[in-house]
Amino acid sequence: MERNIKSLIPYSIGATDGMIGEVEEFYFDDETWKIRYLIVKTGDWLAERKVLISPDAIVKQPWKEGFFPVSLTKEQVRNSPDIDTEKPVSRLQETALYGHYQWESYWGSGFYGGGSLGVSMPFPSIDRDVLIEPDKDKTPDDNHLRSTERVTGYHIHATDGEVGHVNDFIIDDQTWQIKAIVVDTHNWFGGKKVVIPIAHVGKIEWNDNLVFLAISKAAIDQSQLFEEDKYAHEK
């Protein structure tokens, strides 16, 4: 089922032995548009430290009452690598995180952070319809994770001019793939919000906070309206 990101904030995160905290935002892969982490603000039990949780840790069951159960213990979370979510997350930090939890890496390596040999993980299956034009200024060492919170507000340009800004994201709640962005057209088309499939994203200029679509203003005007009740999970 499809959900909008804003409806998942602040979902509570529950470990097998108690509550961990609440979801604050999400990190997505800027090449595949897949959610890689939930950024969770822990409670007083861990001094409100922020931790990264992979969607793979969420127990597969119907979501109820704004709650994500995860197959982790509080002790595992307490001892997880301390990663500053206010700074770019490096692959080295991700490797340590995946090694700690013994998660299978999404980037294709069969090795875990502790140096032990894990189960070989094939490269992720990529939906070519959701790939964007590569950032030509990007180097191999650049961070590949983007915050949904920070990308919200990026200016949107159609092929014939500016048309609004990013307001939200639509994801598949089974695969955690971002399927579309919600564009707030504010002054252009009476302030309505429309759903634009990721396939229409031509490129993104991350440094300038700009998203360029491969469709015209007229096409955006005729796009599907965003109806929040359709995507928000019933509490």
FENTAPE-V347857 format. One record per residue. SS is DSSP state (alpha for helix, beta for strand, coil for the rest). Layout:
BEGIN
ss->SS
ss->SS
END
This chain:
BEGIN
ss->coil
ss->beta
ss->beta
ss->beta
ss->alpha
ss->alpha
ss->alpha
ss->alpha
ss->coil
ss->coil
ss->coil
ss->beta
ss->beta
ss->beta
ss->beta
ss->coil
ss->coil
ss->beta
ss->beta
ss->beta
ss->beta
ss->beta
ss->beta
ss->beta
ss->beta
ss->beta
ss->beta
ss->beta
ss->beta
ss->coil
ss->coil
ss->coil
ss->coil
ss->beta
ss->beta
ss->beta
ss->beta
ss->beta
ss->beta
ss->beta
ss->beta
ss->beta
ss->coil
ss->alpha
ss->alpha
ss->alpha
ss->coil
ss->coil
ss->coil
ss->beta
ss->beta
ss->beta
ss->beta
ss->coil
ss->alpha
ss->alpha
ss->alpha
ss->beta
ss->coil
ss->coil
ss->coil
ss->coil
ss->coil
ss->beta
ss->coil
ss->coil
ss->beta
ss->beta
ss->beta
ss->beta
ss->coil
ss->coil
ss->coil
ss->alpha
ss->alpha
ss->alpha
ss->alpha
ss->alpha
ss->coil
ss->coil
ss->coil
ss->coil
ss->coil
ss->coil
ss->coil
ss->coil
ss->coil
ss->coil
ss->coil
ss->coil
ss->alpha
ss->alpha
ss->alpha
ss->alpha
ss->alpha
ss->alpha
ss->alpha
ss->alpha
ss->alpha
ss->alpha
ss->alpha
ss->coil
ss->coil
ss->coil
ss->coil
ss->coil
ss->coil
ss->coil
ss->coil
ss->coil
ss->beta
ss->coil
ss->coil
ss->coil
ss->coil
ss->coil
ss->beta
ss->coil
ss->coil
ss->coil
ss->coil
ss->coil
ss->coil
ss->coil
ss->coil
ss->coil
ss->coil
ss->alpha
ss->alpha
ss->alpha
ss->coil
ss->coil
ss->coil
ss->coil
ss->coil
ss->coil
ss->coil
ss->coil
ss->coil
ss->coil
ss->coil
ss->coil
ss->coil
ss->coil
ss->beta
ss->beta
ss->beta
ss->alpha
ss->alpha
ss->alpha
ss->alpha
ss->coil
ss->coil
ss->coil
ss->beta
ss->beta
ss->beta
ss->beta
ss->coil
ss->coil
ss->beta
ss->beta
ss->beta
ss->beta
ss->beta
ss->beta
ss->beta
ss->beta
ss->beta
ss->beta
ss->beta
ss->beta
ss->coil
ss->coil
ss->coil
ss->coil
ss->beta
ss->beta
ss->beta
ss->beta
ss->beta
ss->beta
ss->beta
ss->beta
ss->coil
ss->coil
ss->coil
ss->coil
ss->coil
ss->coil
ss->coil
ss->coil
ss->beta
ss->beta
ss->beta
ss->beta
ss->beta
ss->alpha
ss->alpha
ss->alpha
ss->beta
ss->beta
ss->beta
ss->beta
ss->beta
ss->alpha
ss->alpha
ss->alpha
ss->coil
ss->beta
ss->beta
ss->beta
ss->beta
ss->coil
ss->coil
ss->coil
ss->alpha
ss->alpha
ss->alpha
ss->alpha
ss->alpha
ss->coil
ss->coil
ss->coil
ss->beta
ss->coil
ss->coil
ss->alpha
ss->alpha
ss->alpha
ss->alpha
ss->coil
ss->coil
ss->coil
ss->coil
END
